[in-house]
């Protein structure tokens, strides 16, 4: 892996309030981290100043997927060795910033509420330098994951056509509705066999939400299954750089435009 250079001095605060977008799945294996990385790249290409926050201390892999070795990570921030702003690093090729997680240092669930709130406060302060902050949350429904999801302005819930994925995505949406009344939750179907198949998968989840939760989260996008994604991950490169003409790249660019639309005022 290539050592990641320190980030240049932070940009001055922006006049428009930053938007925090959390990305969750409820379970692993649905391509959540790859989606977060590619969404950050797609939004940066559209001119957004983006920070990608790897919110899973125990199983972090944003840096692994990108082939980078950060000088500091979220673990160092949590323990107070460096500030959050000092831990932020630049991805020159992607045009976005990263706060890496820390694999093997204990699950995010082990964070006590004081440290968690301190981290969220620091994140909000640093977020003022960006248009958008993407929070790649850990899989599962642990307390810390729920708290970080509720702190975001928008929650993107990834699901695949697998029944267990749909069940877990439903659970995430249900708990988010309890934690964030009238929150902006949206669904992304990943690894779909086709656009039509992805829309059918979404329809199944939408009906369950309508029946049991009383609301229907909108569809933010469908990303088709594409061997080019596997190739980009294997080579630790960005999909939109390595395979810009692939169908998954087109789907991600479409999803990025949809996600960029601000939620309607409650």
C-alpha positions in Angstrom: 0.0 0.0 0.0 1.1 3.6 -0.6 1.5 5.9 2.3 -1.1 8.6 2.2 0.4 12.1 2.4 -0.9 14.6 5.0 -3.8 16.6 3.8 -3.0 20.3 2.9 -4.4 23.0 5.2 -8.2 22.7 5.5 -10.4 24.9 3.4 -12.1 27.8 5.1 -15.6 27.2 6.5 -18.4 27.4 3.9 -21.4 29.7 4.2 -23.8 26.9 3.4 -24.4 24.3 6.1 -22.8 20.9 5.3 -24.9 17.9 4.7 -24.2 14.7 6.6 -25.2 11.5 4.7 -25.0 8.2 6.5 -24.7 4.9 4.6 -25.9 1.8 6.4 -26.9 -1.7 5.5 -27.8 -3.7 8.6 -25.6 -6.6 7.4 -22.2 -7.0 5.7 -21.6 -8.2 2.2 -23.8 -5.8 0.3 -21.0 -3.5 -1.0 -21.6 -0.7 1.4 -18.0 0.6 1.7 -17.5 0.3 -2.1 -20.7 2.3 -2.6 -19.6 5.0 -0.1 -16.2 5.3 -1.8 -17.7 5.5 -5.3 -20.4 7.9 -4.2 -17.7 10.2 -2.7 -15.8 10.1 -6.0 -19.0 10.7 -8.1 -20.0 13.7 -5.9 -16.5 15.2 -6.0 -16.5 14.9 -9.8 -19.7 17.0 -9.7 -17.9 19.8 -7.8 -18.8 18.9 -4.2 -16.3 19.2 -1.4 -16.6 15.8 0.2 -15.3 14.1 3.3 -15.6 10.3 3.5 -15.8 9.3 7.2 -15.1 5.6 7.8 -17.3 5.1 10.9 -16.4 1.5 11.7 -13.4 1.2 14.1 -13.4 -2.5 14.3 -13.8 -3.6 10.7 -12.8 -0.4 8.8 -11.8 -1.0 5.1 -12.1 2.2 3.2 -8.3 2.6 3.2 -7.8 -1.1 2.3 -10.1 -0.8 -0.7 -8.2 2.2 -1.9 -4.8 0.7 -1.3 -3.8 3.5 1.2 -1.9 3.6 4.5 -3.2 6.6 6.4 -0.9 8.3 9.0 -3.8 8.7 11.4 -7.2 7.1 11.8 -10.4 7.3 13.7 -8.9 5.2 16.5 -6.3 7.9 17.1 -9.1 10.5 17.2 -11.2 8.5 19.7 -8.2 8.0 22.0 -7.3 11.7 21.8 -3.9 11.3 20.1 -4.8 13.6 17.3 -7.7 15.9 16.5 -10.3 14.8 13.9 -9.1 17.6 11.6 -5.5 16.4 11.9 -6.5 12.9 10.9 -8.3 13.9 7.7 -6.3 12.9 4.6 -6.6 13.7 1.0 -7.3 11.3 -1.9 -5.6 13.2 -4.7 -6.9 11.1 -7.6 -10.5 11.0 -6.2 -10.6 14.7 -5.3 -12.2 14.0 -1.8 -10.9 13.7 1.8 -11.0 10.7 4.0 -11.0 10.0 7.7 -9.9 6.3 7.9 -11.2 3.9 10.4 -9.0 1.5 12.3 -9.3 -2.3 11.8 -8.8 -4.6 14.7 -8.9 -2.0 17.5 -12.3 -2.9 18.9 -15.8 -2.5 17.6 -17.5 0.9 17.5 -20.1 -0.5 19.9 -17.3 -0.5 22.6 -17.2 3.3 22.5 -18.8 4.8 25.6 -21.5 7.5 25.0 -19.1 10.3 26.1 -16.4 9.4 23.5 -19.1 8.9 20.8 -20.7 12.3 21.4 -17.2 13.9 21.5 -16.4 12.3 18.1 -19.7 13.5 16.6 -19.1 17.0 17.9 -15.7 17.0 16.3 -17.2 15.7 13.1 -19.8 18.5 12.9 -17.0 21.1 13.5 -14.9 19.6 10.7 -17.9 19.2 8.5 -18.1 23.0 8.1 -15.2 22.8 5.6 -17.2 20.6 3.3 -20.4 20.5 1.2 -21.1 16.9 2.1 -19.9 14.4 4.7 -20.5 10.7 4.0 -20.5 8.4 7.0 -19.8 4.8 6.1 -21.4 3.1 9.1 -20.5 -0.3 10.4 -22.8 -3.2 9.6 -25.4 -4.1 12.3 -27.8 -2.4 14.6 -25.5 -1.5 17.5 -26.1 1.5 19.7 -23.2 3.5 18.2 -24.3 2.8 14.6 -27.9 3.9 15.4 -26.6 7.1 17.1 -24.5 8.0 14.1 -27.3 7.3 11.7 -29.7 9.5 13.7 -27.1 12.3 13.6 -27.1 12.4 9.8 -29.4 14.6 7.7 -30.0 11.7 5.3 -29.7 8.0 5.7 -29.0 5.7 2.7 -29.9 2.1 3.3 -28.3 -0.4 1.0 -30.0 -3.7 0.2 -29.6 -6.5 -2.3 -32.1 -9.0 -3.6 -31.1 -11.5 -0.8 -34.0 -12.1 1.6 -31.7 -11.6 4.6 -30.5 -8.3 3.2 -34.1 -7.0 2.8 -34.9 -8.1 6.4 -31.9 -6.3 7.8 -32.6 -3.2 5.6 -36.1 -3.1 7.0 -34.8 -3.3 10.5 -32.5 -0.4 9.9 -35.3 1.7 8.5 -37.6 0.8 11.4 -35.1 1.8 14.0 -34.1 5.0 12.2 -37.8 5.9 12.2 -37.8 5.6 16.0 -34.5 7.4 16.4 -35.2 10.3 13.9 -38.8 11.2 13.6 -39.6 12.3 10.0 -36.0 11.7 9.0 -34.8 11.5 5.4 -34.2 7.8 4.8 -33.7 6.5 1.2 -33.1 3.0 -0.3 -30.3 2.0 -2.7 -30.5 -1.5 -4.3 -27.0 -2.7 -5.0 -25.7 -5.7 -7.0 -29.0 -5.9 -9.0 -29.3 -8.3 -11.9 -30.9 -5.5 -13.9 -32.5 -2.1 -13.4 -35.9 -3.8 -13.5 -34.8 -6.5 -11.0 -33.5 -3.7 -8.7 -36.8 -1.9 -8.8 -38.7 -5.1 -8.0 -36.4 -5.6 -5.0 -37.1 -2.0 -3.8 -40.8 -2.5 -4.3 -40.7 -5.5 -1.9 -39.0 -3.4 0.8 -41.3 -0.4 0.1 -44.4 -2.5 0.6 -43.1 -3.9 3.9 -42.4 -0.3 5.1 -45.8 0.9 4.0 -47.6 -1.9 5.7 -45.8 -2.0 9.0 -44.1 1.4 9.4 -46.7 3.6 7.7 -44.3 5.3 5.2 -42.5 4.5 2.0 -38.8 5.5 1.8 -37.9 6.7 -1.7 -35.6 4.9 -4.0 -32.2 6.7 -4.4 -30.8 4.4 -7.0 -30.2 0.9 -8.4 -26.7 -0.2 -9.1 -26.4 -3.2 -11.4 -24.1 -6.2 -10.7 -20.9 -5.6 -12.8 -17.7 -7.5 -13.0 -15.9 -4.2 -13.5 -16.6 -3.4 -9.8 -14.8 -6.6 -8.7 -11.9 -5.7 -11.0 -11.6 -2.2 -9.5 -11.8 -3.5 -5.9 -9.2 -6.1 -6.6 -6.9 -3.5 -8.1 -7.7 -1.1 -5.3 -8.7 1.6 -7.7 -11.7 3.9 -8.2 -14.3 2.5 -10.5 -15.1 5.8 -12.2 -11.4 6.2 -13.0 -10.7 2.6 -14.1 -14.0 1.8 -15.8 -15.8 5.1 -16.5 -18.0 3.5 -19.2 -19.2 0.6 -17.2 -22.9 0.1 -16.3 -22.2 0.3 -12.6 -20.4 3.6 -13.2 -23.4 5.0 -15.0 -25.6 3.8 -12.2 -23.4 5.4 -9.5 -23.4 8.7 -11.3 -27.2 8.6 -11.5 -27.4 7.7 -7.8 -25.0 10.6 -6.9 -27.3 13.1 -8.7 -30.3 11.7 -6.8 -28.6 11.7 -3.5 -27.5 15.3 -4.0 -31.1 16.5 -4.0 -31.8 18.0 -0.6 -34.6 16.5 1.5 -37.9 18.3 1.5 -38.6 20.4 4.6 -40.8 18.5 7.1 
